[in-house]
Amino acid sequence: MNLKGSFEPSSLASILQLLSAEERTGALKLTNGESEVKIFIKYGDVICAMGSQRETRLGTLLTRDGLISAKDLAYCLSVATEKKQALGSVLVEKGFVTPEILQKTIHRQAEEVIFNLFVWESGQFEYHDSDDIPRGALDTKIDIMNIIMEAMRRIDEMVYFMSLIPNDQMIFAVSENLDNLEDLHFNEQERRFMSFVDGRRTVRDLIRASGYDEFTAYQILDRLIKSRVIEHTDKTLQDETAPMGDYSDIILVYNEVLQVIRNHLEAELERWLVTMFNEADDNQDKKDIIRKMHKVARHKWTYQIIESCKPQLSRTKRDIFKGFHPANPVDANILAVTHSFSEVRDSAKGRFVLVKCFSLFVGNLIKTVVNSFSERASRNMLKDLNQMLVAINESESDFPEKEEIVKDLMDILVQVAQYFKRDKRPAVTGGKIFDWRE
């Protein structure tokens, strides 16, 4: 059997489930432009998974957990290259790790490689039946159904982590209220992570420096924040050399509009999952997966659909809404967008561009959702949006762009409604806009 195509996290589970159910033996390659993963399967079980990302490499896992020093790893890598042997074989042969430790680490490496696939936004896959399996791979055997269930659990937790830490450019520092850091009892992961927290590194910098995969890093951050060992600083704002404009009134209006669309999108996805569950008959495995998807997948899919509709600046290809999402706290969204516009010296021009960017964002999202919804669900969403715009227009709050915002969004609703009369679906426009510095 040969398969080829594109995938999203929501469809990745179906691909893996198919290969498991049919007990296939072969190789599955997945790419997303930046990373490549190869998964080898035998009789429906994963026996080997290799990724190009540093945090999932065998040597990184061993050094990160303190099982081998960086110096000894470098030596083993040179021997492995010279003798054309697998790194694991050299590590055991030279006595740096036991066969048992190596096997456990390889097993964990394969799991982490696959788990990381579920945080990709999209990618390409190619599968073909083959008996050509890497040497030593048969020592590892991972049940695909267990992988899928654990991945769904992680997606659920990541949705929470992203609400707590909505922007990976946030900076954390050791809490000023701590008397003595040495008196705290950290586990090995926390101790390593804390060694990089210096009040200057962003969350993204901390993930890279620690070598932990994204899920583990956010888990550690969550524990450290809850225990009040570290706290968020406003250093990203304080470091700006020029004062930033105030865009909060514009952001608040569009945030409310996007919340309405998000709520309708989640509700419709939930109805779809319930329908899938009812049609699963007595297939218990399928029902278990759908039950888990019902709990977490709709949040993940909603997040990805909204992300895909964000516009960029055409010349710089800059994501001006990085860190913004209607699921985030309002304060975090205001902070993220304001920081994104920090390079604008002319506040009036910045406000003009922000309105156009937000209107394009909302227009793309409405048209994308309508293309997926039933006509009944689409009309209900458009009705709620219309009522909200009327309320915004009649509200006491006033700022220069309010009338323009209401008009832009009303035009979008009218345009989409007209497509129903012609029994067509609206086309989504390009997600790019001019650069304010052009």
VEXTI-305318 format. One record per residue (C-alpha): z, y, x; residue in three letters. Coordinates in steps of 0.25 Angstrom, whole numbers, padded with zeros to 4 digits, always signed. Each point is the difference from the previous one (the first is absolute). Example, Ala and Ser with C-alpha at 12.3 -4.5 7.8 and 13.67 -1.06 7.14 Angstrom:
+0031-0018+0049ALA-0002+0014+0006SER
END
This chain:
+0000+0000+0000MET-0003+0014+0005ASN+0006+0013-0006LEU-0003+0014+0003LYS+0004+0014-0006GLY+0010+0011-0001SER+0014-0001-0004PHE+0012+0008-0004GLU+0015-0005+0001PRO-0001-0003-0015SER-0012-0010+0002SER+0005-0005+0014LEU+0010-0009-0008ALA-0011-0006-0008SER-0008-0003+0013ILE+0011-0007+0006LEU+0004-0007-0012GLN-0014-0006-0002LEU+0000-0005+0014LEU+0013-0007-0002SER-0003-0006-0013ALA-0013-0006+0005GLU+0007-0005+0013GLU-0011+0007+0008ARG+0000-0002+0015THR-0007+0012+0008GLY+0001+0014+0005ALA+0003+0013-0008LEU-0004+0013+0007LYS+0005+0013-0005LEU-0003+0014+0005THR+0003+0015-0004ASN-0008+0007+0011GLY+0013+0002+0008GLU+0006-0014+0000SER-0005-0014+0000GLU+0008-0012-0005VAL-0005-0015+0001LYS+0007-0010-0008ILE-0002-0015+0002PHE+0003-0010-0011ILE+0001-0015-0001LYS+0000-0007-0013TYR+0004+0012-0007GLY+0012+0004+0009ASP+0000+0012+0011VAL+0001-0006+0014ILE-0003+0012+0008CYS-0002+0015-0002ALA-0003+0010+0011MET-0001+0015-0002GLY-0005+0011+0009SER+0012+0009-0003GLN+0010+0001+0012ARG+0012-0002-0009GLU-0004-0014-0004THR-0004-0005+0013ARG+0008-0011+0006LEU+0004+0007+0013GLY+0005+0012-0008THR+0008-0009-0010LEU+0007-0007+0012LEU+0003+0013+0008THR+0005+0008-0013ARG+0010-0011-0003ASP+0005-0001+0014GLY-0005-0014+0003LEU-0008+0004+0012ILE+0000+0013+0009SER-0013+0008+0001ALA-0001-0003+0015LYS+0000-0015-0003ASP-0010+0002-0011LEU-0009+0007+0009ALA+0001-0011+0010TYR-0003-0011-0010CYS-0012+0008-0006LEU-0006+0001+0014SER+0002-0015+0002VAL-0006-0003-0014ALA-0012+0008+0004THR-0002-0006+0013GLU+0001-0014-0004LYS-0006+0002-0014LYS+0012-0005-0007GLN+0006+0004-0013ALA+0012+0009+0002LEU+0009-0009-0007GLY-0003-0011+0009SER+0003+0008+0012VAL+0013+0005-0006LEU+0005-0014-0002VAL-0005-0005+0013GLU+0007+0011+0008LYS+0013-0003-0007GLY+0001+0014-0007PHE+0001-0005-0014VAL+0002-0014-0006THR-0010-0007-0008PRO+0009+0002-0012GLU+0001+0015+0002ILE-0015+0001+0002LEU-0003-0008-0013GLN+0009+0009-0008LYS-0006+0012+0006THR-0014-0004-0003ILE+0004-0004-0014HIS+0006+0014-0002ARG-0012+0007+0007GLN-0010-0007-0010ALA+0009+0005-0012GLU+0000+0014+0005GLU-0015+0000+0002VAL-0002-0004-0014ILE+0011+0009-0006PHE-0006+0012+0007ASN-0014-0003-0008LEU+0007+0004-0013PHE+0002+0014+0005VAL-0014+0002+0003TRP-0007+0009-0010GLU-0013-0008+0000SER-0008-0008+0010GLY-0011-0010+0002GLN+0001-0016+0000PHE-0008-0011+0004GLU+0004-0015-0001TYR-0007-0013+0004HIS+0004-0014+0001ASP+0002-0005+0014SER+0008-0010+0008ASP+0000+0009+0012ASP+0015+0003+0001ILE+0007+0007+0012PRO+0007-0009+0009ARG+0015-0001-0004GLY-0002+0005-0014ALA+0004-0013-0006LEU+0015+0003+0004ASP+0000+0010-0011THR-0001-0002-0015LYS+0002+0011-0011ILE-0001-0002-0014ASP-0009+0010-0006ILE+0007+0001-0014MET+0013+0004+0008ASN-0007+0010+0008ILE-0006+0007-0013ILE+0014+0000-0007MET+0006+0006+0012GLU-0011+0010+0002ALA+0002+0005-0015MET+0015+0001+0003ARG-0003+0009+0012ARG-0010+0008-0008ILE+0012+0003-0010ASP+0009+0004+0011GLU-0011+0009+0007MET-0002+0008-0013VAL+0015+0003+0000TYR+0000+0004+0015PHE-0012+0009-0002MET+0008+0007-0011SER+0011+0002+0010LEU-0009+0004+0012ILE-0013+0005-0007PRO-0006+0006+0013ASN-0001-0007+0014ASP+0001+0013+0006GLN+0014+0002-0004MET+0010+0001+0012ILE+0014-0006+0000PHE+0012+0003+0010ALA+0013-0006+0002VAL+0010+0006-0011SER+0008+0011+0005GLU+0012-0005-0008ASN+0001-0012+0009LEU+0012+0000+0009ASP-0004-0011+0010ASN-0013-0008-0001LEU+0005-0010+0010GLU+0011-0004-0010ASP-0011-0005-0010LEU-0004-0014-0001HIS-0015-0001+0000PHE-0007-0013+0000ASN-0011-0003+0010GLU-0011+0006-0008GLN+0008+0013-0003GLU+0004+0002+0014ARG-0014-0001+0005ARG-0005+0010-0011PHE+0011+0010+0002MET-0003+0001+0015SER-0013+0007-0004PHE+0006+0010-0011VAL+0001+0013+0008ASP-0002+0011-0011GLY-0015+0002+0005ARG-0007-0013-0003ARG-0007-0001-0014THR+0002-0013-0008VAL-0014-0004+0005ARG+0004+0002+0014ASP+0013-0008-0002LEU-0008-0012-0006ILE-0010+0000+0012ARG+0011+0002+0011ALA+0009-0011-0006SER-0011-0010-0001GLY+0004-0005-0014TYR-0009-0002-0011ASP+0000+0010-0011GLU+0008-0008-0010PHE+0011-0003+0010THR+0000+0015+0005ALA+0002+0005-0014TYR+0011-0010-0003GLN+0008+0005+0012ILE-0002+0014-0004LEU+0005-0003-0014ASP+0012-0006+0006ARG+0003+0011+0010LEU-0002+0011-0011ILE+0009-0007-0010LYS+0011-0001+0010SER-0002+0014+0004ARG-0002-0003+0014VAL-0013+0009+0000ILE-0005+0011-0008GLU-0013+0007-0003HIS-0002+0013+0007THR-0009+0012-0003ASP-0005+0001+0014LYS-0015-0002-0004THR+0001+0013-0008LEU+0009+0007+0010GLN-0010-0002+0012ASP-0011+0007-0007GLU-0004+0013+0007THR-0005+0008-0012ALA+0007+0001-0014PRO-0005-0009-0011MET-0005+0004-0013GLY+0007-0003-0013ASP-0008-0010-0008TYR+0011-0006-0008SER-0005+0006-0014ASP-0014-0007+0002ILE+0006-0013+0005ILE+0010-0001-0012LEU-0011+0002-0011VAL-0010-0011+0007TYR+0012-0009+0002ASN+0003+0000-0015GLU-0014-0003-0003VAL-0001-0011+0010LEU+0013-0006-0005GLN-0006-0002-0014VAL-0013-0007+0005ILE+0009-0009+0009ARG+0009-0004-0012ASN-0013-0004-0008HIS-0005-0007+0012LEU+0012-0009+0002GLU+0001-0002-0015ALA-0014-0005-0001GLU+0001-0009+0012LEU+0013-0006-0006GLU-0008-0004-0012ARG-0010-0006+0008TRP+0010-0009+0008LEU+0006-0004-0013VAL-0013-0004-0005THR-0003-0008+0013MET+0014-0007-0002PHE-0003-0004-0014ASN-0014-0006+0004GLU+0006-0008+0011ALA+0003-0012-0009ASP+0010-0009+0006ASP-0004+0002+0015ASN+0014+0003+0005GLN-0004+0004+0014ASP-0009+0011-0006LYS+0010+0004-0010LYS+0010+0002+0012ASP-0009+0009+0007ILE-0004+0008-0012ILE+0015+0002-0003ARG+0002+0005+0014LYS-0012+0009-0001MET+0005+0005-0013HIS+0012+0005+0007LYS-0006+0006+0012VAL-0015+0000+0001ALA-0003+0011-0011ARG+0008+0010+0008HIS-0007-0004+0013LYS-0014+0001-0007TRP+0003+0013-0007THR+0004+0005+0014TYR-0013-0004+0006GLN-0009+0005-0011ILE+0007+0014+0001ILE-0002+0000+0015GLU-0015-0004-0001SER-0002+0013-0009CYS+0006+0010+0010LYS-0011+0010+0006PRO-0001+0003+0014GLN-0005+0012+0008LEU-0015-0002+0002SER-0001+0005+0015ARG+0013-0005+0005THR+0001-0012-0009LYS+0015+0003-0001ARG+0009-0006-0011ASP+0006+0013-0006ILE+0009-0009-0009PHE+0006-0009+0010LYS+0014-0002-0004GLY-0003+0004-0014PHE+0001-0009-0012HIS+0005+0002-0014PRO+0009-0012+0001ALA+0008+0008+0011ASN+0011+0010-0003PRO-0005+0014-0003VAL+0007+0006+0012ASP-0007-0010+0010ALA-0014+0003-0006ASN+0002+0015+0001ILE+0005-0002+0015LEU-0012-0009+0003ALA-0011+0009-0006VAL+0006+0013+0005THR+0000-0006+0014HIS-0014-0005-0001SER-0004+0015-0003PHE+0008+0005+0012SER-0012+0004+0008GLU-0005+0010-0011VAL+0003+0014+0004ARG-0005+0007-0013ASP+0009-0005-0011SER-0009+0005-0011ALA-0012-0008+0006LYS+0009-0012+0001GLY+0004+0000-0014ARG-0014+0001-0004PHE-0004-0012+0008VAL+0012-0008-0005LEU-0004+0002-0015VAL-0014-0005+0003LYS+0005-0012+0008CYS+0010-0003-0011PHE-0010+0001-0011SER-0010-0009+0008LEU+0012-0010+0002PHE+0003+0000-0015VAL-0014-0001-0004GLY-0003-0012+0009ASN+0012-0007-0005LEU-0002+0003-0015ILE-0015-0006+0001LYS+0005-0012+0008THR+0010-0003-0010VAL-0009+0002-0012VAL-0010-0010+0007ASN+0010-0011+0000SER+0007+0003-0013PHE-0004-0004-0014SER-0005+0011-0009GLU+0013+0000-0008ARG+0009+0001+0013ALA-0009+0011+0005SER+0000+0009-0012ARG+0016-0002-0001ASN+0001+0005+0015MET-0010+0012-0003LEU+0008+0004-0012LYS+0013+0000+0008ASP-0006+0008+0011LEU-0006+0010-0010ASN+0014+0002-0006GLN+0006+0003+0013MET-0011+0010+0004LEU+0003+0007-0013VAL+0015+0000+0003ALA-0003+0006+0014ILE-0009+0011-0005ASN+0011+0004-0010GLU+0012-0001+0010SER+0007+0012+0004GLU-0002-0003+0015SER-0011+0009+0005ASP-0008+0000+0014PHE-0014+0005+0003PRO-0007-0013+0000GLU+0006-0006-0013LYS-0011+0004-0009GLU-0011-0006+0010GLU+0008-0013+0001ILE+0000-0002-0015VAL-0014+0004-0001LYS-0005-0010+0011ASP+0008-0012-0006LEU-0004+0003-0014MET-0015+0000+0005ASP+0003-0014+0006ILE+0005-0005-0013LEU-0011+0005-0008VAL-0010-0005+0010GLN+0006-0014-0001VAL+0001+0000-0015ALA-0015+0003-0001GLN-0003-0013+0008TYR+0006-0008-0012PHE-0009+0006-0010LYS-0012-0004+0009ARG+0007-0014+0002ASP+0000+0002+0015LYS+0010+0000+0011ARG+0002+0013+0009PRO-0004-0001+0014ALA+0011+0003+0011VAL-0004+0012+0008THR+0001+0000+0016GLY+0014+0001+0004GLY-0002+0011+0011LYS+0001+0015-0001ILE-0003+0012+0010PHE+0009+0003+0011ASP+0008+0013-0002TRP-0003+0004+0015ARG-0015-0001-0002GLU
END
